[in-house]
Amino acid sequence: MHDFTPSMTSSRIEQVTIRLPASEAAQLQAQRSKIAKTLQINEQSLTDWKLVKRSIDARQRQVMVQMVFLVSLGASLPKTTPSAPDFPILKPSAPSILIIGCGPAGLFAAHECLRNGLRPILLERGKDVSARRFDLAPIFKHGRILEDSNYAFGEGGAGTFSDGKLYTRATKRGPVAKVYQTLFEHGAPEEILVDAHPHIGSNLLPNVVRNMRQSIQQAGGEVHFETKVVDLLLKNQTIQGVVCSNGMSFESRHLILATGHSARDIYRLLNDKQIRQEAKPFAMGVRLEHPQPLVDRHQYHLKGDQPRPDYLPAASYRLATKIKNRGVHSFCMCPGGFIVPAATENHQVVVNGMSLSRRDSPFANSGMVVTIEPEDMFKDSHSLSILAGMHLQESLEMAAKKHGGDGQKAPAQRVTDFLKAKISTNLPSTSYRPGVERADLAELLPDEITWRLKRGLLGFEKQFRGYLTEEALMVGFETRTSSPLRIPRDPESLQHPDVKGLYPCGEGAGFAGGIVSAALDGMKCAQAVTLQVGLPIRNRDAEP
Ligand SMILES: Cc1cc2nc3c(=O)[nH]c(=O)nc-3n(C[C@H](O)[C@H](O)[C@H](O)COP(=O)(O)OP(=O)(O)OC[C@H]3O[C@@H](n4cnc5c(N)ncnc54)[C@H](O)[C@@H]3O)c2cc1C
């Protein structure tokens, strides 16, 4: 055992990985002892230690937490405190860049524009996040959707009232860390910087989104709410600006189109203007809801009715398989969450999931969806429109509306009855507040989805005993997992191959799936615009 004294070690900082039983992981003394033992030093010489990474390992009966610490032997470690973004002062001559859509892609694009000396002008069809919150009430009270202000449209985009899971498959740590850092600087909890599967929660996200917008405005950018873009101004296949439904128009030669996958009017507009779009794979299915204790019991190996200990978060799961060349998988699982009505028009019913930061509802819900490839839609006819995938989504959303009953009530069935092709005689309680109506979901879903879903579910029961329980409720339908279309772009310039100055961006353009990847794509498009106008990119090491 080494006995470091402060004078010998004043500048020494080590990184150390330790594992502790979950019951002890938050105890400072347990951390201190384990760190000291791992470094083979005396506990007293350990001055300060700071968590930099944390993940739960629930593979064995004893749930463990793996933690990476920065350890100081001598001096204190600097504290992580959120600081304001360091945007340079905008020059009066700064080029104006139009950004359509104030979701994660648009917001992060605007921040990146400011970082690089460009003036972002954000146009958003919905309201600011405070007003938007009030517009959710009529959905629950009267089953009425406000068509430009709802779970998909408004400040912060589709992710604002969500679980705020920040999971991404993107592998470049630098840019992902930059997204987390920006969210932290704008009010997200510090845990997102260390957790392996970070999430923010619907109660905290609106504040983060508002702060990000205020940073844009304070630095000289513009944000216009209730400003829906209805037309693109083009000259010689080059962007000149946009026209909005409130009569306003905006000019710029650079337009980042980040309108998300629910903006079907934008796909129709591009189609009418004969701007090229491509069909791409997407997925549809149901939301599947279980009691959270059932998921906890399975994932944490709890016995009988043993409750989840307070030191463990609500458990999540991920299930995936392939059935005859098509994926069947869980999607956007929300532990301790709620199923929410995510339609954007009154003739549709669409469901999705969200949760609060504490994830403490008694329900666990997840999408359970089947992949649809473009050839699945085009195999019977070559004359089908490029919008066929969108039409398929719409037809299922309208079927859900018809069979759900009033307002935003959704058709539902016990999973056990779905497998027996039988309408449930009654339904278990659900977190879906507009209410559910008994229906045979197999009759409403396309056959290709139904039989794959059934086979997939039977397989999942082998991995997750008890998954197919009478208590599990299927709610229809999860149609908007991703965009059914891609708006193509040149891989270098990120502009549409046929329209100069048009930068298709984020989830709606088919280049992202989730909050973090949309944010990364927003930054990437803003960097492409920066290079196009001849300015250098600041902070290149964190390029997406
Ligand atoms: C209920 C719910 C829960 C979710 N949970 C998660 C989660 O936990 N983790 C995760 O990673 N992802 C989650 N998602 C998905 C995530 O929200 C999206 O992947 C992400 O928001 C896509 O970002 P985006 O900026 O590309 O598009 P969007 O967020 O869809 O933003 C597009 C914006 O453009 C605006 N707009 C559209 N048309 C126009 C127009 N014509 N003129 C002006 N403005 C327009 C819209 O109002 C919207 O604000 C969830 C989605 C929903 C609906």
The ligand as an SDF file (V2000), in Angstrom:
LIG
                    3D

 53 58  0  0  0  0  0  0  0  0999 V2000
  -44.1460   11.5650  -27.3920 C   0  0  0  0  0  0  0  0  0  0  0  0
  -42.7670   11.3970  -27.9830 C   0  0  0  0  0  0  0  0  0  0  0  0
  -41.7550   10.8520  -27.2120 C   0  0  0  0  0  0  0  0  0  0  0  0
  -40.4600   10.7290  -27.7160 C   0  0  0  0  0  0  0  0  0  0  0  0
  -39.4740   10.2690  -26.8970 N   0  0  0  0  0  0  0  0  0  0  0  0
  -38.1930   10.2980  -27.3160 C   0  0  0  0  0  0  0  0  0  0  0  0
  -37.1310    9.9750  -26.4330 C   0  0  0  0  0  0  0  0  0  0  0  0
  -37.3360    9.6900  -25.2480 O   0  0  0  0  0  0  0  0  0  0  0  0
  -35.8580   10.0010  -26.9170 N   0  0  0  0  0  0  0  0  0  0  0  0
  -35.5860   10.3340  -28.2250 C   0  0  0  0  0  0  0  0  0  0  0  0
  -34.4000   10.3560  -28.6030 O   0  0  0  0  0  0  0  0  0  0  0  0
  -36.5700   10.6360  -29.0720 N   0  0  0  0  0  0  0  0  0  0  0  0
  -37.8670   10.6410  -28.6510 C   0  0  0  0  0  0  0  0  0  0  0  0
  -38.8720   10.9820  -29.5100 N   0  0  0  0  0  0  0  0  0  0  0  0
  -38.5040   11.2880  -30.9020 C   0  0  0  0  0  0  0  0  0  0  0  0
  -37.8430   12.6620  -30.9810 C   0  0  0  0  0  0  0  0  0  0  0  0
  -38.6820   13.5880  -30.3820 O   0  0  0  0  0  0  0  0  0  0  0  0
  -37.5580   13.0160  -32.4250 C   0  0  0  0  0  0  0  0  0  0  0  0
  -36.7070   12.0400  -32.9520 O   0  0  0  0  0  0  0  0  0  0  0  0
  -36.8810   14.3750  -32.5530 C   0  0  0  0  0  0  0  0  0  0  0  0
  -37.6300   15.3630  -31.9110 O   0  0  0  0  0  0  0  0  0  0  0  0
  -36.6820   14.7370  -34.0120 C   0  0  0  0  0  0  0  0  0  0  0  0
  -36.1180   16.0020  -34.0720 O   0  0  0  0  0  0  0  0  0  0  0  0
  -36.2770   16.9680  -35.3320 P   0  0  0  0  0  0  0  0  0  0  0  0
  -35.7680   18.2800  -34.8950 O   0  0  0  0  0  0  0  0  0  0  0  0
  -35.6960   16.3280  -36.5260 O   0  0  0  0  0  0  0  0  0  0  0  0
  -37.8700   17.0610  -35.6050 O   0  0  0  0  0  0  0  0  0  0  0  0
  -39.0420   17.4870  -34.6360 P   0  0  0  0  0  0  0  0  0  0  0  0
  -38.6780   17.3410  -33.2270 O   0  0  0  0  0  0  0  0  0  0  0  0
  -40.2370   16.7760  -35.1320 O   0  0  0  0  0  0  0  0  0  0  0  0
  -39.2020   19.0560  -34.8990 O   0  0  0  0  0  0  0  0  0  0  0  0
  -39.7480   19.5650  -36.0770 C   0  0  0  0  0  0  0  0  0  0  0  0
  -40.3230   20.9570  -35.7900 C   0  0  0  0  0  0  0  0  0  0  0  0
  -40.6890   21.5420  -37.0370 O   0  0  0  0  0  0  0  0  0  0  0  0
  -41.9180   22.2550  -36.8730 C   0  0  0  0  0  0  0  0  0  0  0  0
  -42.5580   22.3660  -38.1800 N   0  0  0  0  0  0  0  0  0  0  0  0
  -43.1040   21.3550  -38.9170 C   0  0  0  0  0  0  0  0  0  0  0  0
  -43.5900   21.8490  -40.0780 N   0  0  0  0  0  0  0  0  0  0  0  0
  -43.3410   23.1790  -40.0760 C   0  0  0  0  0  0  0  0  0  0  0  0
  -43.6270   24.2150  -41.0080 C   0  0  0  0  0  0  0  0  0  0  0  0
  -44.2490   23.9680  -42.1580 N   0  0  0  0  0  0  0  0  0  0  0  0
  -43.2620   25.4780  -40.6900 N   0  0  0  0  0  0  0  0  0  0  0  0
  -42.6350   25.7420  -39.5020 C   0  0  0  0  0  0  0  0  0  0  0  0
  -42.3520   24.7940  -38.5770 N   0  0  0  0  0  0  0  0  0  0  0  0
  -42.6900   23.5180  -38.8830 C   0  0  0  0  0  0  0  0  0  0  0  0
  -42.6880   21.3890  -35.8890 C   0  0  0  0  0  0  0  0  0  0  0  0
  -43.6960   22.1180  -35.2420 O   0  0  0  0  0  0  0  0  0  0  0  0
  -41.5910   20.9080  -34.9450 C   0  0  0  0  0  0  0  0  0  0  0  0
  -41.4470   21.7570  -33.8390 O   0  0  0  0  0  0  0  0  0  0  0  0
  -40.1830   11.1190  -29.0510 C   0  0  0  0  0  0  0  0  0  0  0  0
  -41.2130   11.6450  -29.8460 C   0  0  0  0  0  0  0  0  0  0  0  0
  -42.4930   11.7920  -29.3280 C   0  0  0  0  0  0  0  0  0  0  0  0
  -43.5830   12.3670  -30.1920 C   0  0  0  0  0  0  0  0  0  0  0  0
  1  2  1  0
  2  3  1  0
  2 52  2  0
  3  4  2  0
  4  5  1  0
  4 50  1  0
  5  6  2  0
  6  7  1  0
  6 13  1  0
  7  8  2  0
  7  9  1  0
  9 10  1  0
 10 11  2  0
 10 12  1  0
 12 13  2  0
 13 14  1  0
 14 15  1  0
 14 50  1  0
 15 16  1  0
 16 17  1  0
 16 18  1  0
 18 19  1  0
 18 20  1  0
 20 21  1  0
 20 22  1  0
 22 23  1  0
 23 24  1  0
 24 25  2  0
 24 26  1  0
 24 27  1  0
 27 28  1  0
 28 29  2  0
 28 30  1  0
 28 31  1  0
 31 32  1  0
 32 33  1  0
 33 34  1  0
 33 48  1  0
 34 35  1  0
 35 36  1  0
 35 46  1  0
 36 37  1  0
 36 45  1  0
 37 38  2  0
 38 39  1  0
 39 40  1  0
 39 45  2  0
 40 41  1  0
 40 42  2  0
 42 43  1  0
 43 44  2  0
 44 45  1  0
 46 47  1  0
 46 48  1  0
 48 49  1  0
 50 51  2  0
 51 52  1  0
 52 53  1  0
M  END
$$$$
